[in-house]
Amino acid sequence: MEKDSYSQRYRAYVLLVLSGVYTFNFIDRQILVIIQESVKLELGLSDTQLGMLTGLAFAIFYVGLGLPISKYADNHNRKNVVVVSLAIWSAMTAVSGLVANYTQLLLARIGVGVGEAGGSGPSHSILSDYFKPHQRATALSVYSVGIYIGILAGYSLGGWIDANYGWRMAFFALGIPGVVYAVFVYFTVKEPHKGRTDQLKLKADAEKPSMAAALKILLSKKTFVLIGLGAGFHTMTNYGVGNFLAPFLARVHGMPVSQIGVALGVCMGIGGMVGTFIGGYLGDRLGKKDLRWYLWLPIIAAIINFIPSYYVFFSNNTTLVLVGIFVTTLLTGIYLGPCLAICHNLVNAKMRALSSALFFLALNIIGLGLGPTVTGILSDFLEPTYGNESLRYAFPYVFLTAIVSIVLFYMASKHYPNEAVVTHHDEVVAVKDKDMKPILQIVLGVFLLFFVGLFFLQIGLAKKDISELSIAILGVVGLLFVSGSYFTIKGAIQGK
């Protein structure tokens, strides 16, 4: 037994604690999203400025510092990096409640981004040294559930506090507890030996690659480049739409802030938790038979997602919109666990924090940086024509970037089996031509849903409503595709 061997219970404990860190990460990142209407009114902001605050301004510093911090963590104590980062971003969240103008709030949000830059990469690396390769997608998915617990808590509590005590108190109440939690993490989580769960062990004196050398290795992997870009365009739809759902429900559906917080917290929080866990669990299970399933799953989910998203944008039935938000959040969460597992299986243990940071650089510059910013600009541009419904017609333009992510994930699936360094048994799973059948189904589904979606999108734009015919036809198309996907996955699990 290894001298730093840990019990299953302790490994589960560490996973739970680090998931808590990620929960605070998203509480502090998303709190502004739910209270932004109140902030906009008091500080006199535009949608473009709101998009900058929740998107590009935050993302630039978050990803820009993520690389050097993660590189440092790969060579030093990762737990300490996580602890200091958590304390910084939580403190800056509390400071956001003291601002008097846009510039001060912008600087405070930049401070949150600086702190959060050291959270995910080191945490991912720690977990990969607590869990073996065939458990990583599941473990990283459980960790990533913290995103949606944070959204659930941030939206529900943030909306309630804003409605009853004001938006400034929301920043104070949700920022300060993170500083206390940082102390708790420091004293209860142990730093594991790097590479302890890999069958191909690293020597204690193994050479530590320089930043330039490590980046060169990562960027030479076609799979890594493709999933980084694919995840970026995937999350451009997530953040571009998700960061404006609160004002969308307030302006278009007339919901009060307190109800919006609870509704979005439940729909996005629970939906995201389920989707993220399903993605990791199915990725590990199906990946034992064919590594390409780590990418086929996000592709299938992204295609199906065109259906609920259409109703979120164009339905005038608030209940149907909320159901659609739940389903679309579930589907968009499936990609994360499999993609993170791929990043770590492409490199050795000395480069995993950096691989996560570089992956999040692409994801956040494109997704978090451009998504809300582009949506805000489009909303302001369309406001003279559509008034309070400008967000409704800005969403579809941003959402169509999902097509790009589907293509990139498919391209990555062709390279991954040949580029994996660490797999379930440190041997690449065989890929057989007969396994390409589900890909044919996916390609057909892309064309079918894309063209049907565009056709009825035009109806929605013209009528500002959804006809019963469009619901029936999209429902039938969706049922056929979901059924085909189900039987394809079922056959893969059974080895048929």
C-alpha positions as CSV (number, residue, x, y, z in Angstrom):
1,M,0.0,0.0,0.0
2,E,1.3,3.5,-0.9
3,K,2.4,5.6,1.9
4,D,-0.1,8.3,0.9
5,S,-3.0,5.9,0.2
6,Y,-6.4,7.3,1.1
7,S,-9.6,5.6,2.1
8,Q,-12.6,5.7,-0.2
9,R,-14.4,7.7,2.5
10,Y,-11.7,10.4,2.6
11,R,-11.5,10.6,-1.2
12,A,-15.3,11.2,-1.2
13,Y,-14.8,13.8,1.5
14,V,-12.2,15.7,-0.5
15,L,-14.5,15.6,-3.5
16,L,-17.3,17.0,-1.5
17,V,-15.2,19.8,0.0
18,L,-13.7,20.9,-3.3
19,S,-17.2,20.8,-4.8
20,G,-18.0,23.2,-2.1
21,V,-15.2,25.5,-3.3
22,Y,-16.7,25.4,-6.8
23,T,-20.1,26.2,-5.3
24,F,-18.7,29.4,-3.8
25,N,-17.0,30.1,-7.1
26,F,-20.3,30.2,-8.9
27,I,-22.2,31.9,-6.1
28,D,-19.8,34.8,-6.3
29,R,-19.6,34.7,-10.1
30,Q,-23.3,34.5,-10.7
31,I,-24.7,36.7,-7.9
32,L,-24.5,39.7,-10.2
33,V,-26.6,37.9,-12.8
34,I,-29.7,37.6,-10.6
35,I,-29.5,41.1,-9.1
36,Q,-28.4,43.0,-12.3
37,E,-31.8,44.6,-12.9
38,S,-31.5,46.3,-9.4
39,V,-27.9,47.3,-10.1
40,K,-28.8,48.6,-13.5
41,L,-31.5,50.9,-12.1
42,E,-29.5,52.3,-9.3
43,L,-26.2,52.8,-11.2
44,G,-27.9,53.7,-14.6
45,L,-26.2,50.9,-16.7
46,S,-26.9,49.6,-20.2
47,D,-27.2,46.0,-21.3
48,T,-23.8,46.3,-22.9
49,Q,-22.2,47.4,-19.6
50,L,-24.0,44.5,-17.8
51,G,-22.7,42.1,-20.4
52,M,-19.1,43.4,-19.8
53,L,-19.5,43.1,-16.0
54,T,-20.7,39.5,-16.2
55,G,-18.7,38.5,-19.2
56,L,-15.6,40.0,-20.9
57,A,-14.2,42.1,-18.1
58,F,-14.3,39.2,-15.7
59,A,-13.2,36.6,-18.3
60,I,-10.0,38.4,-19.4
61,F,-8.5,38.4,-16.0
62,Y,-9.9,35.0,-15.0
63,V,-8.3,33.2,-17.9
64,G,-5.3,35.4,-18.3
65,L,-4.0,34.7,-14.8
66,G,-5.3,31.1,-14.8
67,L,-2.4,29.8,-16.9
68,P,0.5,31.1,-14.8
69,I,-1.3,30.3,-11.5
70,S,-2.1,26.8,-12.7
71,K,1.5,26.3,-13.9
72,Y,2.7,27.4,-10.4
73,A,0.2,24.9,-8.8
74,D,1.5,22.0,-11.0
75,N,5.0,22.5,-9.4
76,H,3.9,23.5,-5.9
77,N,1.2,22.9,-3.2
78,R,-2.1,23.0,-5.1
79,K,-4.3,23.0,-2.0
80,N,-2.7,26.3,-0.8
81,V,-3.3,27.9,-4.2
82,V,-7.0,26.9,-3.9
83,V,-7.3,28.3,-0.4
84,V,-5.7,31.7,-1.2
85,S,-7.8,32.0,-4.4
86,L,-11.1,31.3,-2.5
87,A,-10.3,33.9,0.1
88,I,-9.5,36.5,-2.5
89,W,-12.6,36.1,-4.7
90,S,-14.9,35.9,-1.7
91,A,-13.5,39.1,-0.2
92,M,-13.9,40.9,-3.6
93,T,-17.5,39.8,-3.8
94,A,-18.2,41.4,-0.5
95,V,-16.4,44.6,-1.6
96,S,-18.8,44.7,-4.6
97,G,-21.5,45.8,-2.2
98,L,-19.6,49.0,-1.4
99,V,-19.3,50.4,-4.9
100,A,-20.8,53.8,-6.0
101,N,-20.5,53.7,-9.8
102,Y,-19.8,51.5,-12.8
103,T,-16.0,51.8,-12.7
104,Q,-15.8,50.7,-9.1
105,L,-18.1,47.7,-9.7
106,L,-16.0,46.8,-12.8
107,L,-12.8,46.8,-10.7
108,A,-14.4,44.7,-8.0
109,R,-15.6,42.2,-10.5
110,I,-12.1,42.1,-12.0
111,G,-10.9,41.3,-8.5
112,V,-13.3,38.4,-8.3
113,G,-11.9,37.1,-11.6
114,V,-8.3,37.4,-10.4
115,G,-9.2,35.3,-7.4
116,E,-11.2,32.6,-9.3
117,A,-8.3,32.2,-11.7
118,G,-6.6,29.9,-9.1
119,G,-9.6,27.8,-8.3
120,S,-10.5,25.2,-10.9
121,G,-7.2,24.2,-12.4
122,P,-5.5,23.2,-9.1
123,S,-8.7,21.5,-7.9
124,H,-9.0,19.4,-11.0
125,S,-5.4,18.3,-10.6
126,I,-5.9,17.4,-7.0
127,L,-9.0,15.3,-7.9
128,S,-7.1,13.4,-10.7
129,D,-4.6,12.3,-8.0
130,Y,-7.4,11.1,-5.8
131,F,-9.3,9.2,-8.5
132,K,-8.1,6.7,-11.1
133,P,-8.5,7.3,-14.9
134,H,-11.7,5.3,-15.3
135,Q,-13.3,7.3,-12.4
136,R,-12.2,10.8,-13.4
137,A,-15.1,11.9,-15.6
138,T,-17.5,10.9,-12.9
139,A,-15.4,12.6,-10.1
140,L,-14.9,15.8,-12.2
141,S,-18.6,15.8,-13.0
142,V,-19.5,15.6,-9.3
143,Y,-17.0,18.4,-8.7
144,S,-18.7,20.4,-11.5
145,V,-22.1,20.0,-9.9
146,G,-20.8,22.8,-7.7
147,I,-21.6,25.1,-10.6
148,Y,-25.3,24.4,-10.3
149,I,-25.4,24.2,-6.5
150,G,-23.8,27.7,-6.7
151,I,-26.4,28.8,-9.2
152,L,-29.2,27.4,-7.1
153,A,-27.9,29.1,-3.9
154,G,-26.8,32.3,-5.6
155,Y,-30.0,32.8,-7.6
156,S,-32.4,31.8,-4.8
157,L,-30.7,33.6,-1.9
158,G,-29.5,36.5,-4.0
159,G,-32.9,37.2,-5.4
160,W,-34.5,37.0,-2.0
161,I,-31.9,39.2,-0.3
162,D,-32.1,41.7,-3.1
163,A,-35.9,41.9,-2.9
164,N,-35.9,42.2,0.9
165,Y,-32.7,44.0,1.8
166,G,-31.2,45.3,-1.4
167,W,-28.5,44.2,-3.8
168,R,-25.6,45.5,-1.7
169,M,-26.5,43.2,1.2
170,A,-26.7,40.3,-1.3
171,F,-23.0,40.8,-2.1
172,F,-22.1,41.0,1.6
173,A,-24.1,38.0,2.7
174,L,-22.8,35.7,-0.1
175,G,-19.2,36.8,-0.2
176,I,-18.1,36.7,3.5
177,P,-18.9,33.0,4.1
178,G,-16.4,32.1,1.4
179,V,-13.5,33.5,3.4
180,V,-14.5,31.4,6.4
181,Y,-14.7,28.3,4.1
182,A,-11.2,28.9,2.9
183,V,-9.9,28.4,6.4
184,F,-11.9,25.2,6.7
185,V,-10.4,23.8,3.4
186,Y,-6.8,24.6,4.6
187,F,-7.1,22.5,7.7
188,T,-9.1,19.5,6.4
189,V,-7.8,18.7,2.8
190,K,-4.5,17.0,2.2
191,E,-2.2,17.6,-0.8
192,P,-1.8,14.2,-2.6
193,H,1.3,13.1,-4.4
194,K,1.2,14.0,-8.0
195,G,0.5,11.1,-10.4
196,R,-0.3,8.7,-7.5
197,T,-3.4,7.2,-9.4
198,D,-1.7,6.7,-12.7
199,Q,-0.4,3.3,-13.7
200,L,2.5,5.0,-15.5
201,K,4.2,6.6,-12.4
202,L,6.1,9.8,-12.5
203,K,9.6,9.7,-10.9
204,A,10.0,12.0,-7.9
205,D,12.7,13.9,-9.7
206,A,10.9,13.9,-13.1
207,E,11.7,17.0,-15.1
208,K,9.1,19.8,-14.7
209,P,8.4,21.2,-18.2
210,S,8.6,24.9,-18.6
211,M,5.5,26.9,-19.4
212,A,6.5,27.2,-23.1
213,A,7.2,23.5,-23.3
214,A,4.0,22.5,-21.6
215,L,1.9,24.7,-23.8
216,K,3.7,23.3,-26.9
217,I,2.8,19.8,-25.8
218,L,-0.9,20.7,-25.2
219,L,-1.3,22.6,-28.4
220,S,0.2,19.8,-30.4
221,K,-2.7,17.6,-29.4
222,K,-5.5,18.1,-32.0
223,T,-8.0,16.7,-29.6
224,F,-7.2,19.3,-27.0
225,V,-7.4,22.3,-29.4
226,L,-10.7,21.1,-30.8
227,I,-12.4,20.4,-27.5
228,G,-11.2,23.7,-26.1
229,L,-12.7,25.6,-29.0
230,G,-15.8,23.4,-29.0
231,A,-16.4,24.0,-25.3
232,G,-15.9,27.7,-25.9
233,F,-18.7,27.9,-28.5
234,H,-20.8,25.5,-26.5
235,T,-20.6,27.8,-23.4
236,M,-21.1,30.9,-25.5
237,T,-24.7,29.8,-25.8
238,N,-24.8,28.9,-22.0
239,Y,-23.5,32.3,-20.8
240,G,-24.9,34.4,-23.6
241,V,-28.4,33.2,-22.8
242,G,-28.1,32.2,-19.2
243,N,-26.6,35.5,-17.9
244,F,-29.6,37.4,-19.3
245,L,-32.4,35.0,-18.3
246,A,-33.2,37.0,-15.1
247,P,-33.9,40.3,-17.0
248,F,-35.6,38.3,-19.8
249,L,-38.1,36.8,-17.4
250,A,-38.6,40.2,-15.7
251,R,-39.0,42.2,-18.9
252,V,-40.8,39.7,-21.2
253,H,-42.8,37.6,-18.7
254,G,-43.3,40.2,-15.9
255,M,-41.9,38.1,-13.1
256,P,-40.7,39.8,-9.9
257,V,-37.0,39.4,-8.8
258,S,-37.8,37.2,-5.8
259,Q,-39.7,34.7,-7.9
260,I,-37.1,34.8,-10.7
261,G,-34.4,33.9,-8.2
262,V,-36.2,30.9,-6.9
263,A,-37.4,29.8,-10.4
264,L,-34.0,30.0,-12.0
265,G,-32.2,28.6,-9.0
266,V,-34.4,25.5,-9.1
267,C,-34.6,25.1,-12.9
268,M,-30.9,25.8,-13.6
269,G,-29.5,24.4,-10.4
270,I,-31.2,21.0,-10.4
271,G,-31.2,20.6,-14.2
272,G,-27.5,21.4,-14.3
273,M,-26.7,19.0,-11.4
274,V,-28.5,16.1,-13.1
275,G,-27.0,16.8,-16.6
276,T,-23.4,17.2,-15.3
277,F,-23.5,14.0,-13.3
278,I,-25.1,12.1,-16.2
279,G,-22.4,13.3,-18.6
280,G,-19.6,12.1,-16.4
281,Y,-21.2,8.8,-15.4
282,L,-22.2,7.8,-19.0
283,G,-18.9,9.1,-20.3
284,D,-16.9,6.7,-18.0
285,R,-19.3,3.8,-18.7
286,L,-19.5,4.2,-22.5
287,G,-15.9,5.2,-22.8
288,K,-14.8,1.7,-21.7
289,K,-16.1,0.4,-25.0
290,D,-15.1,3.3,-27.2
291,L,-13.3,6.5,-26.1
292,R,-15.2,8.5,-28.7
293,W,-18.3,8.4,-26.5
294,Y,-16.7,11.1,-24.3
295,L,-17.4,13.4,-27.2
296,W,-20.4,11.7,-28.8
297,L,-22.5,12.4,-25.6
298,P,-22.0,16.2,-25.8
299,I,-22.8,16.1,-29.5
300,I,-26.1,14.3,-29.0
301,A,-27.1,16.5,-26.1
302,A,-26.3,19.7,-28.1
303,I,-28.5,18.6,-31.0
304,I,-31.5,17.7,-28.8
305,N,-31.1,21.0,-27.0
306,F,-32.4,22.9,-30.0
307,I,-35.9,21.8,-29.1
308,P,-36.3,23.2,-25.5
309,S,-34.3,26.3,-26.3
310,Y,-36.7,27.2,-29.1
311,Y,-39.6,27.3,-26.5
312,V,-37.5,29.2,-24.0
313,F,-37.0,32.0,-26.5
314,F,-40.4,32.2,-28.2
315,S,-43.1,30.8,-25.9
316,N,-45.4,33.3,-24.1
317,N,-46.3,30.6,-21.6
318,T,-44.1,31.2,-18.6
319,T,-44.5,27.7,-17.2
320,L,-43.4,26.2,-20.6
321,V,-40.4,28.6,-20.6
322,L,-39.3,27.5,-17.1
323,V,-39.6,23.8,-18.1
324,G,-37.5,24.5,-21.2
325,I,-34.9,26.2,-19.0
326,F,-34.7,23.1,-16.8
327,V,-34.3,20.8,-19.8
328,T,-31.8,23.0,-21.7
329,T,-29.6,23.4,-18.6
330,L,-29.6,19.6,-18.1
331,L,-28.5,19.1,-21.7
332,T,-25.9,21.8,-21.8
333,G,-24.3,20.4,-18.6
334,I,-23.5,17.0,-20.1
335,Y,-20.3,18.1,-21.9
336,L,-18.2,19.2,-18.9
337,G,-17.2,16.0,-17.1
338,P,-16.2,14.1,-20.3
339,C,-14.3,17.1,-21.7
340,L,-12.3,17.6,-18.4
341,A,-11.5,13.9,-18.3
342,I,-10.2,14.1,-21.8
343,C,-7.9,17.0,-20.9
344,H,-6.4,15.1,-18.1
345,N,-6.0,11.9,-20.1
346,L,-4.1,13.6,-22.8
347,V,-1.2,14.6,-20.5
348,N,0.8,13.4,-17.5
349,A,0.3,14.5,-13.9
350,K,2.8,17.4,-14.0
351,M,0.6,19.2,-16.5
352,R,-3.0,18.6,-15.4
353,A,-3.7,21.9,-13.6
354,L,-2.2,23.7,-16.7
355,S,-4.3,21.6,-19.1
356,S,-7.5,22.6,-17.1
357,A,-6.5,26.2,-17.1
358,L,-5.8,26.3,-20.9
359,F,-9.1,24.5,-21.5
360,F,-10.9,27.1,-19.4
361,L,-9.0,29.9,-21.2
362,A,-10.7,28.9,-24.5
363,L,-14.0,28.1,-22.8
364,N,-14.2,31.4,-20.9
365,I,-12.7,33.8,-23.5
366,I,-15.2,32.6,-26.1
367,G,-18.1,31.5,-23.9
368,L,-18.0,33.8,-20.8
369,G,-16.2,36.7,-22.5
370,L,-18.1,36.9,-25.8
371,G,-21.4,35.3,-24.9
372,P,-22.9,37.9,-22.5
373,T,-21.1,40.8,-24.2
374,V,-22.5,39.9,-27.7
375,T,-26.0,39.3,-26.2
376,G,-25.9,42.7,-24.5
377,I,-24.8,44.5,-27.6
378,L,-27.5,42.7,-29.7
379,S,-30.1,43.5,-27.2
380,D,-29.2,47.2,-27.2
381,F,-29.2,47.2,-31.0
382,L,-32.6,45.5,-31.2
383,E,-34.2,47.5,-28.4
384,P,-35.5,50.3,-30.7
385,T,-37.4,47.7,-32.8
386,Y,-38.5,45.2,-30.1
387,G,-38.5,47.3,-26.9
388,N,-38.6,45.2,-23.8
389,E,-38.5,42.0,-25.9
390,S,-35.1,42.8,-27.5
391,L,-33.5,40.0,-25.4
392,R,-35.9,37.4,-26.9
393,Y,-34.6,38.2,-30.4
394,A,-31.0,38.5,-29.4
395,F,-30.9,35.0,-27.9
396,P,-31.3,33.0,-31.1
397,Y,-28.3,34.6,-32.8
398,V,-26.0,33.7,-30.0
399,F,-27.5,30.2,-29.6
400,L,-26.7,29.3,-33.2
401,T,-23.0,29.1,-32.2
402,A,-23.9,25.7,-30.8
403,I,-23.6,24.4,-34.4
404,V,-19.9,25.3,-34.4
405,S,-19.4,23.3,-31.1
406,I,-21.1,20.2,-32.6
407,V,-18.7,20.2,-35.6
408,L,-15.6,20.7,-33.4
409,F,-16.6,18.0,-30.9
410,Y,-17.1,15.6,-33.9
411,M,-13.7,16.4,-35.3
412,A,-12.1,15.9,-31.9
413,S,-13.7,12.4,-31.6
414,K,-11.7,11.3,-34.6
415,H,-8.3,12.1,-32.9
416,Y,-8.9,11.4,-29.3
417,P,-8.3,7.5,-29.3
418,N,-4.9,8.0,-30.9
419,E,-3.7,10.9,-28.7
420,A,-4.8,9.7,-25.2
421,V,-1.8,9.2,-22.9
422,V,-3.7,7.9,-19.9
423,T,-6.9,5.8,-20.4
424,H,-8.9,3.3,-18.4
425,H,-6.1,0.8,-18.3
426,D,-3.4,2.9,-19.8
427,E,-4.2,1.3,-23.1
428,V,-6.2,3.0,-25.9
429,V,-9.6,1.4,-26.3
430,A,-9.9,-0.2,-29.8
431,V,-12.0,1.7,-32.3
432,K,-13.9,-0.4,-34.9
433,D,-15.6,0.8,-38.1
434,K,-18.9,-0.7,-37.1
435,D,-19.0,1.7,-34.1
436,M,-19.4,4.6,-36.6
437,K,-23.1,4.0,-37.0
438,P,-24.1,6.4,-34.2
439,I,-22.1,9.1,-35.9
440,L,-24.2,8.8,-39.1
441,Q,-27.3,9.3,-36.9
442,I,-25.8,12.4,-35.2
443,V,-24.9,14.0,-38.6
444,L,-28.4,13.4,-39.9
445,G,-29.8,14.8,-36.7
446,V,-27.8,18.0,-37.0
447,F,-29.1,18.7,-40.4
448,L,-32.7,17.8,-39.6
449,L,-33.0,19.8,-36.4
450,F,-31.0,22.7,-37.7
451,F,-33.2,23.3,-40.8
452,V,-36.5,22.6,-38.9
453,G,-35.4,24.9,-36.1
454,L,-34.5,27.7,-38.6
455,F,-37.8,27.3,-40.4
456,F,-39.9,27.7,-37.3
457,L,-37.6,30.3,-35.9
458,Q,-38.7,32.5,-38.8
459,I,-42.3,31.9,-37.9
460,G,-41.6,32.9,-34.3
461,L,-39.8,36.1,-35.4
462,A,-42.6,37.1,-37.6
463,K,-45.5,36.3,-35.3
464,K,-43.8,36.7,-31.9
465,D,-45.7,33.6,-30.9
466,I,-45.5,29.8,-31.3
467,S,-48.2,28.0,-33.4
468,E,-49.7,24.7,-32.3
469,L,-48.4,23.3,-35.6
470,S,-44.8,24.2,-34.8
471,I,-45.1,22.6,-31.4
472,A,-46.5,19.4,-32.9
473,I,-43.9,19.1,-35.6
474,L,-40.9,20.0,-33.5
475,G,-42.3,17.6,-30.8
476,V,-42.4,14.7,-33.3
477,V,-39.0,15.4,-34.7
478,G,-37.6,15.7,-31.2
479,L,-39.2,12.5,-30.0
480,L,-37.8,10.5,-33.0
481,F,-34.3,11.9,-32.4
482,V,-34.4,11.4,-28.6
483,S,-35.7,7.8,-29.1
484,G,-32.9,7.0,-31.6
485,S,-30.3,8.4,-29.3
486,Y,-31.6,6.4,-26.4
487,F,-31.5,3.1,-28.3
488,T,-28.0,3.9,-29.6
489,I,-26.7,4.6,-26.1
490,K,-28.5,1.5,-24.8
491,G,-26.9,-0.7,-27.5
492,A,-23.5,0.7,-26.8
493,I,-23.8,0.0,-23.0
494,Q,-24.9,-3.6,-23.8
495,G,-22.1,-4.0,-26.3
496,K,-24.3,-4.6,-29.3
